[in-house]
């Protein structure tokens, strides 16, 4: 099943990581709020789910991310922080064999190496890596928040419309057009631009 979703040369390594009777992987339709997840089921088994719409490189990173949750659970128990130091070290250890030019394009490797010095809860919080991975996605009309010009109007997947106001330290302040309420967006949020700032002026 996985051969349709990850780079072919990585399949054998991934299958070795999945050699556990108590772990299953399910491919899900797109979820807007996450690429994948890991959970321990009531029957004692463990389940990983991954979105089917991810490009092969993002799928692989997400899959190893979730396998790291499983391995950290086995090694350290259930009371560790979800994305704490135990998970970070496990993720780094599992991901290292995949960080080579036979699996990832060479221009991605420096970005991946930098990211995995201190992996975050989502690779999307790394704006440079997220943008580099996006080039392998199927074409769509979505734009990352950090690419939206100040003053432009955009909408979310749920139909809500916002105006880009200003960048804060790490996030972007936007105003919901209908209510005037202010919201902070992570730079990795994907949105659809409705009106560019220069179009409003004209």
mmCIF file of the C-alpha atoms, coordinates in Angstrom:
data_MODEL
# 
_entry.id   MODEL 
# 
loop_
_atom_site.group_PDB 
_atom_site.id 
_atom_site.type_symbol 
_atom_site.label_atom_id 
_atom_site.label_alt_id 
_atom_site.label_comp_id 
_atom_site.label_asym_id 
_atom_site.label_entity_id 
_atom_site.label_seq_id 
_atom_site.pdbx_PDB_ins_code 
_atom_site.Cartn_x 
_atom_site.Cartn_y 
_atom_site.Cartn_z 
_atom_site.occupancy 
_atom_site.B_iso_or_equiv 
_atom_site.pdbx_formal_charge 
_atom_site.auth_seq_id 
_atom_site.auth_comp_id 
_atom_site.auth_asym_id 
_atom_site.auth_atom_id 
_atom_site.pdbx_PDB_model_num 
ATOM 1   C CA . UNK A 1 1   ? 0.000   0.000  0.000  1.00 0.00 ? 1   UNK A CA 1 
ATOM 2   C CA . UNK A 1 2   ? 2.746   2.460  0.928  1.00 0.00 ? 2   UNK A CA 1 
ATOM 3   C CA . UNK A 1 3   ? 4.584   2.099  -2.386 1.00 0.00 ? 3   UNK A CA 1 
ATOM 4   C CA . UNK A 1 4   ? 2.147   4.588  -3.956 1.00 0.00 ? 4   UNK A CA 1 
ATOM 5   C CA . UNK A 1 5   ? 2.884   7.269  -1.360 1.00 0.00 ? 5   UNK A CA 1 
ATOM 6   C CA . UNK A 1 6   ? 6.613   7.349  -0.560 1.00 0.00 ? 6   UNK A CA 1 
ATOM 7   C CA . UNK A 1 7   ? 9.825   7.352  -2.631 1.00 0.00 ? 7   UNK A CA 1 
ATOM 8   C CA . UNK A 1 8   ? 10.388  3.819  -3.907 1.00 0.00 ? 8   UNK A CA 1 
ATOM 9   C CA . UNK A 1 9   ? 13.909  3.534  -2.563 1.00 0.00 ? 9   UNK A CA 1 
ATOM 10  C CA . UNK A 1 10  ? 12.657  4.254  0.977  1.00 0.00 ? 10  UNK A CA 1 
ATOM 11  C CA . UNK A 1 11  ? 10.081  1.452  1.047  1.00 0.00 ? 11  UNK A CA 1 
ATOM 12  C CA . UNK A 1 12  ? 12.283  -1.323 2.465  1.00 0.00 ? 12  UNK A CA 1 
ATOM 13  C CA . UNK A 1 13  ? 13.560  0.909  5.294  1.00 0.00 ? 13  UNK A CA 1 
ATOM 14  C CA . UNK A 1 14  ? 10.025  1.993  6.162  1.00 0.00 ? 14  UNK A CA 1 
ATOM 15  C CA . UNK A 1 15  ? 8.722   -1.573 6.204  1.00 0.00 ? 15  UNK A CA 1 
ATOM 16  C CA . UNK A 1 16  ? 11.408  -2.524 8.732  1.00 0.00 ? 16  UNK A CA 1 
ATOM 17  C CA . UNK A 1 17  ? 10.154  0.248  11.024 1.00 0.00 ? 17  UNK A CA 1 
ATOM 18  C CA . UNK A 1 18  ? 6.615   -1.079 10.703 1.00 0.00 ? 18  UNK A CA 1 
ATOM 19  C CA . UNK A 1 19  ? 7.457   -4.675 11.641 1.00 0.00 ? 19  UNK A CA 1 
ATOM 20  C CA . UNK A 1 20  ? 5.150   -4.792 14.645 1.00 0.00 ? 20  UNK A CA 1 
ATOM 21  C CA . UNK A 1 21  ? 1.920   -6.745 14.950 1.00 0.00 ? 21  UNK A CA 1 
ATOM 22  C CA . UNK A 1 22  ? 0.441   -4.104 17.237 1.00 0.00 ? 22  UNK A CA 1 
ATOM 23  C CA . UNK A 1 23  ? 0.946   -1.193 14.799 1.00 0.00 ? 23  UNK A CA 1 
ATOM 24  C CA . UNK A 1 24  ? -1.208  -0.428 11.781 1.00 0.00 ? 24  UNK A CA 1 
ATOM 25  C CA . UNK A 1 25  ? -1.100  2.407  9.246  1.00 0.00 ? 25  UNK A CA 1 
ATOM 26  C CA . UNK A 1 26  ? -4.229  3.811  7.632  1.00 0.00 ? 26  UNK A CA 1 
ATOM 27  C CA . UNK A 1 27  ? -4.416  6.229  4.719  1.00 0.00 ? 27  UNK A CA 1 
ATOM 28  C CA . UNK A 1 28  ? -7.083  8.902  5.205  1.00 0.00 ? 28  UNK A CA 1 
ATOM 29  C CA . UNK A 1 29  ? -8.695  11.518 3.002  1.00 0.00 ? 29  UNK A CA 1 
ATOM 30  C CA . UNK A 1 30  ? -7.440  15.068 3.477  1.00 0.00 ? 30  UNK A CA 1 
ATOM 31  C CA . UNK A 1 31  ? -7.843  16.633 6.910  1.00 0.00 ? 31  UNK A CA 1 
ATOM 32  C CA . UNK A 1 32  ? -7.392  20.390 7.050  1.00 0.00 ? 32  UNK A CA 1 
ATOM 33  C CA . UNK A 1 33  ? -5.913  20.555 10.541 1.00 0.00 ? 33  UNK A CA 1 
ATOM 34  C CA . UNK A 1 34  ? -3.292  17.786 10.381 1.00 0.00 ? 34  UNK A CA 1 
ATOM 35  C CA . UNK A 1 35  ? -1.161  15.699 8.022  1.00 0.00 ? 35  UNK A CA 1 
ATOM 36  C CA . UNK A 1 36  ? -1.269  12.606 10.229 1.00 0.00 ? 36  UNK A CA 1 
ATOM 37  C CA . UNK A 1 37  ? -1.654  11.335 13.764 1.00 0.00 ? 37  UNK A CA 1 
ATOM 38  C CA . UNK A 1 38  ? -0.760  8.538  16.163 1.00 0.00 ? 38  UNK A CA 1 
ATOM 39  C CA . UNK A 1 39  ? -2.912  6.995  18.847 1.00 0.00 ? 39  UNK A CA 1 
ATOM 40  C CA . UNK A 1 40  ? -2.978  4.039  21.193 1.00 0.00 ? 40  UNK A CA 1 
ATOM 41  C CA . UNK A 1 41  ? -6.276  2.218  20.739 1.00 0.00 ? 41  UNK A CA 1 
ATOM 42  C CA . UNK A 1 42  ? -8.409  0.868  23.605 1.00 0.00 ? 42  UNK A CA 1 
ATOM 43  C CA . UNK A 1 43  ? -7.546  -2.713 22.599 1.00 0.00 ? 43  UNK A CA 1 
ATOM 44  C CA . UNK A 1 44  ? -3.849  -2.048 23.202 1.00 0.00 ? 44  UNK A CA 1 
ATOM 45  C CA . UNK A 1 45  ? -2.924  -1.785 19.527 1.00 0.00 ? 45  UNK A CA 1 
ATOM 46  C CA . UNK A 1 46  ? -1.424  1.357  17.976 1.00 0.00 ? 46  UNK A CA 1 
ATOM 47  C CA . UNK A 1 47  ? -2.639  3.226  14.905 1.00 0.00 ? 47  UNK A CA 1 
ATOM 48  C CA . UNK A 1 48  ? -1.046  5.758  12.585 1.00 0.00 ? 48  UNK A CA 1 
ATOM 49  C CA . UNK A 1 49  ? -3.101  7.685  10.041 1.00 0.00 ? 49  UNK A CA 1 
ATOM 50  C CA . UNK A 1 50  ? -1.659  9.758  7.177  1.00 0.00 ? 50  UNK A CA 1 
ATOM 51  C CA . UNK A 1 51  ? -3.429  12.031 4.707  1.00 0.00 ? 51  UNK A CA 1 
ATOM 52  C CA . UNK A 1 52  ? -3.560  10.574 1.200  1.00 0.00 ? 52  UNK A CA 1 
ATOM 53  C CA . UNK A 1 53  ? -3.081  13.934 -0.549 1.00 0.00 ? 53  UNK A CA 1 
ATOM 54  C CA . UNK A 1 54  ? 0.497   14.563 0.662  1.00 0.00 ? 54  UNK A CA 1 
ATOM 55  C CA . UNK A 1 55  ? 3.347   14.548 -1.843 1.00 0.00 ? 55  UNK A CA 1 
ATOM 56  C CA . UNK A 1 56  ? 5.810   11.669 -1.463 1.00 0.00 ? 56  UNK A CA 1 
ATOM 57  C CA . UNK A 1 57  ? 8.398   13.638 0.529  1.00 0.00 ? 57  UNK A CA 1 
ATOM 58  C CA . UNK A 1 58  ? 5.908   15.192 2.925  1.00 0.00 ? 58  UNK A CA 1 
ATOM 59  C CA . UNK A 1 59  ? 4.206   11.796 3.308  1.00 0.00 ? 59  UNK A CA 1 
ATOM 60  C CA . UNK A 1 60  ? 7.507   10.149 4.256  1.00 0.00 ? 60  UNK A CA 1 
ATOM 61  C CA . UNK A 1 61  ? 8.382   12.861 6.791  1.00 0.00 ? 61  UNK A CA 1 
ATOM 62  C CA . UNK A 1 62  ? 4.904   12.648 8.309  1.00 0.00 ? 62  UNK A CA 1 
ATOM 63  C CA . UNK A 1 63  ? 5.000   8.854  8.480  1.00 0.00 ? 63  UNK A CA 1 
ATOM 64  C CA . UNK A 1 64  ? 8.373   8.823  10.279 1.00 0.00 ? 64  UNK A CA 1 
ATOM 65  C CA . UNK A 1 65  ? 7.061   11.588 12.582 1.00 0.00 ? 65  UNK A CA 1 
ATOM 66  C CA . UNK A 1 66  ? 4.176   9.339  13.645 1.00 0.00 ? 66  UNK A CA 1 
ATOM 67  C CA . UNK A 1 67  ? 6.324   6.205  13.907 1.00 0.00 ? 67  UNK A CA 1 
ATOM 68  C CA . UNK A 1 68  ? 8.539   8.219  16.273 1.00 0.00 ? 68  UNK A CA 1 
ATOM 69  C CA . UNK A 1 69  ? 5.515   8.737  18.542 1.00 0.00 ? 69  UNK A CA 1 
ATOM 70  C CA . UNK A 1 70  ? 5.013   4.965  18.648 1.00 0.00 ? 70  UNK A CA 1 
ATOM 71  C CA . UNK A 1 71  ? 8.682   4.238  19.325 1.00 0.00 ? 71  UNK A CA 1 
ATOM 72  C CA . UNK A 1 72  ? 8.883   6.941  22.011 1.00 0.00 ? 72  UNK A CA 1 
ATOM 73  C CA . UNK A 1 73  ? 5.806   5.465  23.678 1.00 0.00 ? 73  UNK A CA 1 
ATOM 74  C CA . UNK A 1 74  ? 7.414   2.020  23.721 1.00 0.00 ? 74  UNK A CA 1 
ATOM 75  C CA . UNK A 1 75  ? 10.722  3.325  25.058 1.00 0.00 ? 75  UNK A CA 1 
ATOM 76  C CA . UNK A 1 76  ? 9.592   5.947  27.577 1.00 0.00 ? 76  UNK A CA 1 
ATOM 77  C CA . UNK A 1 77  ? 5.952   5.224  28.441 1.00 0.00 ? 77  UNK A CA 1 
ATOM 78  C CA . UNK A 1 78  ? 2.716   7.121  28.086 1.00 0.00 ? 78  UNK A CA 1 
ATOM 79  C CA . UNK A 1 79  ? 3.429   10.139 30.313 1.00 0.00 ? 79  UNK A CA 1 
ATOM 80  C CA . UNK A 1 80  ? 6.006   11.905 28.141 1.00 0.00 ? 80  UNK A CA 1 
ATOM 81  C CA . UNK A 1 81  ? 5.129   15.140 26.365 1.00 0.00 ? 81  UNK A CA 1 
ATOM 82  C CA . UNK A 1 82  ? 3.784   14.480 22.826 1.00 0.00 ? 82  UNK A CA 1 
ATOM 83  C CA . UNK A 1 83  ? 6.567   16.499 21.180 1.00 0.00 ? 83  UNK A CA 1 
ATOM 84  C CA . UNK A 1 84  ? 9.047   16.587 24.033 1.00 0.00 ? 84  UNK A CA 1 
ATOM 85  C CA . UNK A 1 85  ? 12.737  15.701 24.108 1.00 0.00 ? 85  UNK A CA 1 
ATOM 86  C CA . UNK A 1 86  ? 12.075  11.940 24.003 1.00 0.00 ? 86  UNK A CA 1 
ATOM 87  C CA . UNK A 1 87  ? 10.059  12.245 20.812 1.00 0.00 ? 87  UNK A CA 1 
ATOM 88  C CA . UNK A 1 88  ? 12.530  14.694 19.259 1.00 0.00 ? 88  UNK A CA 1 
ATOM 89  C CA . UNK A 1 89  ? 15.475  12.343 19.806 1.00 0.00 ? 89  UNK A CA 1 
ATOM 90  C CA . UNK A 1 90  ? 13.515  9.373  18.511 1.00 0.00 ? 90  UNK A CA 1 
ATOM 91  C CA . UNK A 1 91  ? 12.410  11.301 15.411 1.00 0.00 ? 91  UNK A CA 1 
ATOM 92  C CA . UNK A 1 92  ? 15.982  12.423 14.718 1.00 0.00 ? 92  UNK A CA 1 
ATOM 93  C CA . UNK A 1 93  ? 17.292  8.868  15.081 1.00 0.00 ? 93  UNK A CA 1 
ATOM 94  C CA . UNK A 1 94  ? 14.628  7.350  12.813 1.00 0.00 ? 94  UNK A CA 1 
ATOM 95  C CA . UNK A 1 95  ? 14.861  10.070 10.161 1.00 0.00 ? 95  UNK A CA 1 
ATOM 96  C CA . UNK A 1 96  ? 18.661  10.151 9.818  1.00 0.00 ? 96  UNK A CA 1 
ATOM 97  C CA . UNK A 1 97  ? 18.964  7.115  7.452  1.00 0.00 ? 97  UNK A CA 1 
ATOM 98  C CA . UNK A 1 98  ? 16.475  8.732  5.071  1.00 0.00 ? 98  UNK A CA 1 
ATOM 99  C CA . UNK A 1 99  ? 18.341  12.041 4.769  1.00 0.00 ? 99  UNK A CA 1 
ATOM 100 C CA . UNK A 1 100 ? 20.338  11.227 1.673  1.00 0.00 ? 100 UNK A CA 1 
ATOM 101 C CA . UNK A 1 101 ? 20.170  12.256 -2.012 1.00 0.00 ? 101 UNK A CA 1 
ATOM 102 C CA . UNK A 1 102 ? 18.888  8.842  -3.086 1.00 0.00 ? 102 UNK A CA 1 
ATOM 103 C CA . UNK A 1 103 ? 15.612  9.601  -1.300 1.00 0.00 ? 103 UNK A CA 1 
ATOM 104 C CA . UNK A 1 104 ? 15.288  13.395 -1.132 1.00 0.00 ? 104 UNK A CA 1 
ATOM 105 C CA . UNK A 1 105 ? 16.250  15.940 -3.821 1.00 0.00 ? 105 UNK A CA 1 
ATOM 106 C CA . UNK A 1 106 ? 19.643  17.446 -3.029 1.00 0.00 ? 106 UNK A CA 1 
ATOM 107 C CA . UNK A 1 107 ? 18.304  20.982 -2.607 1.00 0.00 ? 107 UNK A CA 1 
ATOM 108 C CA . UNK A 1 108 ? 15.987  19.796 0.192  1.00 0.00 ? 108 UNK A CA 1 
ATOM 109 C CA . UNK A 1 109 ? 18.725  18.147 2.248  1.00 0.00 ? 109 UNK A CA 1 
ATOM 110 C CA . UNK A 1 110 ? 20.227  21.340 3.813  1.00 0.00 ? 110 UNK A CA 1 
ATOM 111 C CA . UNK A 1 111 ? 16.722  22.472 4.838  1.00 0.00 ? 111 UNK A CA 1 
ATOM 112 C CA . UNK A 1 112 ? 15.937  19.056 6.290  1.00 0.00 ? 112 UNK A CA 1 
ATOM 113 C CA . UNK A 1 113 ? 19.265  18.918 8.132  1.00 0.00 ? 113 UNK A CA 1 
ATOM 114 C CA . UNK A 1 114 ? 18.569  22.299 9.721  1.00 0.00 ? 114 UNK A CA 1 
ATOM 115 C CA . UNK A 1 115 ? 15.006  21.318 10.621 1.00 0.00 ? 115 UNK A CA 1 
ATOM 116 C CA . UNK A 1 116 ? 16.055  18.070 12.292 1.00 0.00 ? 116 UNK A CA 1 
ATOM 117 C CA . UNK A 1 117 ? 18.528  19.771 14.599 1.00 0.00 ? 117 UNK A CA 1 
ATOM 118 C CA . UNK A 1 118 ? 15.418  20.533 16.648 1.00 0.00 ? 118 UNK A CA 1 
ATOM 119 C CA . UNK A 1 119 ? 12.297  19.038 14.996 1.00 0.00 ? 119 UNK A CA 1 
ATOM 120 C CA . UNK A 1 120 ? 9.004   20.740 15.748 1.00 0.00 ? 120 UNK A CA 1 
ATOM 121 C CA . UNK A 1 121 ? 5.498   19.356 16.185 1.00 0.00 ? 121 UNK A CA 1 
ATOM 122 C CA . UNK A 1 122 ? 4.914   20.038 12.479 1.00 0.00 ? 122 UNK A CA 1 
ATOM 123 C CA . UNK A 1 123 ? 7.369   20.544 9.627  1.00 0.00 ? 123 UNK A CA 1 
ATOM 124 C CA . UNK A 1 124 ? 4.967   23.233 8.406  1.00 0.00 ? 124 UNK A CA 1 
ATOM 125 C CA . UNK A 1 125 ? 6.099   25.558 11.210 1.00 0.00 ? 125 UNK A CA 1 
ATOM 126 C CA . UNK A 1 126 ? 9.436   25.729 9.385  1.00 0.00 ? 126 UNK A CA 1 
ATOM 127 C CA . UNK A 1 127 ? 8.445   28.232 6.691  1.00 0.00 ? 127 UNK A CA 1 
ATOM 128 C CA . UNK A 1 128 ? 11.471  27.628 4.446  1.00 0.00 ? 128 UNK A CA 1 
ATOM 129 C CA . UNK A 1 129 ? 11.042  23.847 4.499  1.00 0.00 ? 129 UNK A CA 1 
ATOM 130 C CA . UNK A 1 130 ? 7.269   24.095 4.038  1.00 0.00 ? 130 UNK A CA 1 
ATOM 131 C CA . UNK A 1 131 ? 7.701   26.292 0.962  1.00 0.00 ? 131 UNK A CA 1 
ATOM 132 C CA . UNK A 1 132 ? 10.346  23.968 -0.496 1.00 0.00 ? 132 UNK A CA 1 
ATOM 133 C CA . UNK A 1 133 ? 8.121   20.908 0.012  1.00 0.00 ? 133 UNK A CA 1 
ATOM 134 C CA . UNK A 1 134 ? 5.127   22.695 -1.482 1.00 0.00 ? 134 UNK A CA 1 
ATOM 135 C CA . UNK A 1 135 ? 6.735   22.687 -4.950 1.00 0.00 ? 135 UNK A CA 1 
ATOM 136 C CA . UNK A 1 136 ? 6.082   18.935 -5.107 1.00 0.00 ? 136 UNK A CA 1 
ATOM 137 C CA . UNK A 1 137 ? 2.358   19.294 -4.320 1.00 0.00 ? 137 UNK A CA 1 
ATOM 138 C CA . UNK A 1 138 ? -0.317  18.966 -6.974 1.00 0.00 ? 138 UNK A CA 1 
ATOM 139 C CA . UNK A 1 139 ? -1.170  22.434 -8.359 1.00 0.00 ? 139 UNK A CA 1 
ATOM 140 C CA . UNK A 1 140 ? -3.797  24.328 -6.366 1.00 0.00 ? 140 UNK A CA 1 
ATOM 141 C CA . UNK A 1 141 ? -4.865  27.907 -5.781 1.00 0.00 ? 141 UNK A CA 1 
ATOM 142 C CA . UNK A 1 142 ? -3.649  28.000 -2.179 1.00 0.00 ? 142 UNK A CA 1 
ATOM 143 C CA . UNK A 1 143 ? -1.004  30.355 -0.790 1.00 0.00 ? 143 UNK A CA 1 
ATOM 144 C CA . UNK A 1 144 ? 0.857   30.306 2.499  1.00 0.00 ? 144 UNK A CA 1 
ATOM 145 C CA . UNK A 1 145 ? 0.006   33.128 4.890  1.00 0.00 ? 145 UNK A CA 1 
ATOM 146 C CA . UNK A 1 146 ? 3.596   34.396 4.865  1.00 0.00 ? 146 UNK A CA 1 
ATOM 147 C CA . UNK A 1 147 ? 3.282   34.927 1.081  1.00 0.00 ? 147 UNK A CA 1 
ATOM 148 C CA . UNK A 1 148 ? 0.098   37.030 1.337  1.00 0.00 ? 148 UNK A CA 1 
ATOM 149 C CA . UNK A 1 149 ? 0.775   40.770 0.722  1.00 0.00 ? 149 UNK A CA 1 
ATOM 150 C CA . UNK A 1 150 ? -0.177  43.137 3.533  1.00 0.00 ? 150 UNK A CA 1 
ATOM 151 C CA . UNK A 1 151 ? -3.685  44.542 3.075  1.00 0.00 ? 151 UNK A CA 1 
ATOM 152 C CA . UNK A 1 152 ? -4.855  41.702 0.829  1.00 0.00 ? 152 UNK A CA 1 
ATOM 153 C CA . UNK A 1 153 ? -8.101  39.816 1.374  1.00 0.00 ? 153 UNK A CA 1 
ATOM 154 C CA . UNK A 1 154 ? -8.051  36.030 1.697  1.00 0.00 ? 154 UNK A CA 1 
ATOM 155 C CA . UNK A 1 155 ? -10.351 33.223 2.755  1.00 0.00 ? 155 UNK A CA 1 
ATOM 156 C CA . UNK A 1 156 ? -9.964  29.938 4.615  1.00 0.00 ? 156 UNK A CA 1 
ATOM 157 C CA . UNK A 1 157 ? -11.227 26.480 3.696  1.00 0.00 ? 157 UNK A CA 1 
ATOM 158 C CA . UNK A 1 158 ? -14.285 27.138 5.897  1.00 0.00 ? 158 UNK A CA 1 
ATOM 159 C CA . UNK A 1 159 ? -15.264 30.229 3.884  1.00 0.00 ? 159 UNK A CA 1 
ATOM 160 C CA . UNK A 1 160 ? -14.309 32.869 6.468  1.00 0.00 ? 160 UNK A CA 1 
ATOM 161 C CA . UNK A 1 161 ? -12.764 35.984 4.917  1.00 0.00 ? 161 UNK A CA 1 
ATOM 162 C CA . UNK A 1 162 ? -9.851  37.933 6.433  1.00 0.00 ? 162 UNK A CA 1 
ATOM 163 C CA . UNK A 1 163 ? -7.657  40.941 5.712  1.00 0.00 ? 163 UNK A CA 1 
ATOM 164 C CA . UNK A 1 164 ? -3.902  40.703 6.225  1.00 0.00 ? 164 UNK A CA 1 
ATOM 165 C CA . UNK A 1 165 ? -2.812  43.405 8.698  1.00 0.00 ? 165 UNK A CA 1 
ATOM 166 C CA . UNK A 1 166 ? 0.742   42.937 9.957  1.00 0.00 ? 166 UNK A CA 1 
ATOM 167 C CA . UNK A 1 167 ? 3.454   40.484 10.865 1.00 0.00 ? 167 UNK A CA 1 
ATOM 168 C CA . UNK A 1 168 ? 4.245   39.965 14.521 1.00 0.00 ? 168 UNK A CA 1 
ATOM 169 C CA . UNK A 1 169 ? 7.286   38.105 15.826 1.00 0.00 ? 169 UNK A CA 1 
ATOM 170 C CA . UNK A 1 170 ? 6.400   34.674 14.436 1.00 0.00 ? 170 UNK A CA 1 
ATOM 171 C CA . UNK A 1 171 ? 2.747   34.935 13.404 1.00 0.00 ? 171 UNK A CA 1 
ATOM 172 C CA . UNK A 1 172 ? 0.564   37.159 11.259 1.00 0.00 ? 172 UNK A CA 1 
ATOM 173 C CA . UNK A 1 173 ? -2.210  39.389 12.560 1.00 0.00 ? 173 UNK A CA 1 
ATOM 174 C CA . UNK A 1 174 ? -5.327  39.268 10.376 1.00 0.00 ? 174 UNK A CA 1 
ATOM 175 C CA . UNK A 1 175 ? -8.784  40.772 10.741 1.00 0.00 ? 175 UNK A CA 1 
ATOM 176 C CA . UNK A 1 176 ? -11.950 38.825 10.021 1.00 0.00 ? 176 UNK A CA 1 
ATOM 177 C CA . UNK A 1 177 ? -13.804 41.070 7.565  1.00 0.00 ? 177 UNK A CA 1 
ATOM 178 C CA . UNK A 1 178 ? -17.299 40.183 8.816  1.00 0.00 ? 178 UNK A CA 1 
ATOM 179 C CA . UNK A 1 179 ? -16.723 40.727 12.542 1.00 0.00 ? 179 UNK A CA 1 
ATOM 180 C CA . UNK A 1 180 ? -13.638 42.947 12.755 1.00 0.00 ? 180 UNK A CA 1 
ATOM 181 C CA . UNK A 1 181 ? -12.057 40.501 15.209 1.00 0.00 ? 181 UNK A CA 1 
ATOM 182 C CA . UNK A 1 182 ? -8.302  40.024 15.111 1.00 0.00 ? 182 UNK A CA 1 
ATOM 183 C CA . UNK A 1 183 ? -6.706  36.588 14.789 1.00 0.00 ? 183 UNK A CA 1 
ATOM 184 C CA . UNK A 1 184 ? -3.111  35.343 14.721 1.00 0.00 ? 184 UNK A CA 1 
ATOM 185 C CA . UNK A 1 185 ? -2.118  32.863 12.002 1.00 0.00 ? 185 UNK A CA 1 
ATOM 186 C CA . UNK A 1 186 ? 0.890   30.602 11.837 1.00 0.00 ? 186 UNK A CA 1 
ATOM 187 C CA . UNK A 1 187 ? 2.977   31.312 8.701  1.00 0.00 ? 187 UNK A CA 1 
ATOM 188 C CA . UNK A 1 188 ? 2.280   27.812 7.338  1.00 0.00 ? 188 UNK A CA 1 
ATOM 189 C CA . UNK A 1 189 ? -1.505  28.252 7.095  1.00 0.00 ? 189 UNK A CA 1 
ATOM 190 C CA . UNK A 1 190 ? -2.711  27.773 3.506  1.00 0.00 ? 190 UNK A CA 1 
ATOM 191 C CA . UNK A 1 191 ? -5.324  30.244 2.268  1.00 0.00 ? 191 UNK A CA 1 
ATOM 192 C CA . UNK A 1 192 ? -6.915  31.445 -0.946 1.00 0.00 ? 192 UNK A CA 1 
ATOM 193 C CA . UNK A 1 193 ? -6.254  35.068 -1.929 1.00 0.00 ? 193 UNK A CA 1 
ATOM 194 C CA . UNK A 1 194 ? -9.474  36.822 -2.930 1.00 0.00 ? 194 UNK A CA 1 
ATOM 195 C CA . UNK A 1 195 ? -8.289  40.383 -3.568 1.00 0.00 ? 195 UNK A CA 1 
ATOM 196 C CA . UNK A 1 196 ? -4.718  41.661 -3.676 1.00 0.00 ? 196 UNK A CA 1 
ATOM 197 C CA . UNK A 1 197 ? -3.991  44.956 -1.916 1.00 0.00 ? 197 UNK A CA 1 
ATOM 198 C CA . UNK A 1 198 ? -3.117  46.717 -5.213 1.00 0.00 ? 198 UNK A CA 1 
ATOM 199 C CA . UNK A 1 199 ? -6.432  45.577 -6.728 1.00 0.00 ? 199 UNK A CA 1 
ATOM 200 C CA . UNK A 1 200 ? -8.306  47.223 -3.865 1.00 0.00 ? 200 UNK A CA 1 
ATOM 201 C CA . UNK A 1 201 ? -6.545  50.542 -4.555 1.00 0.00 ? 201 UNK A CA 1 
ATOM 202 C CA . UNK A 1 202 ? -7.461  50.492 -8.242 1.00 0.00 ? 202 UNK A CA 1 
# 
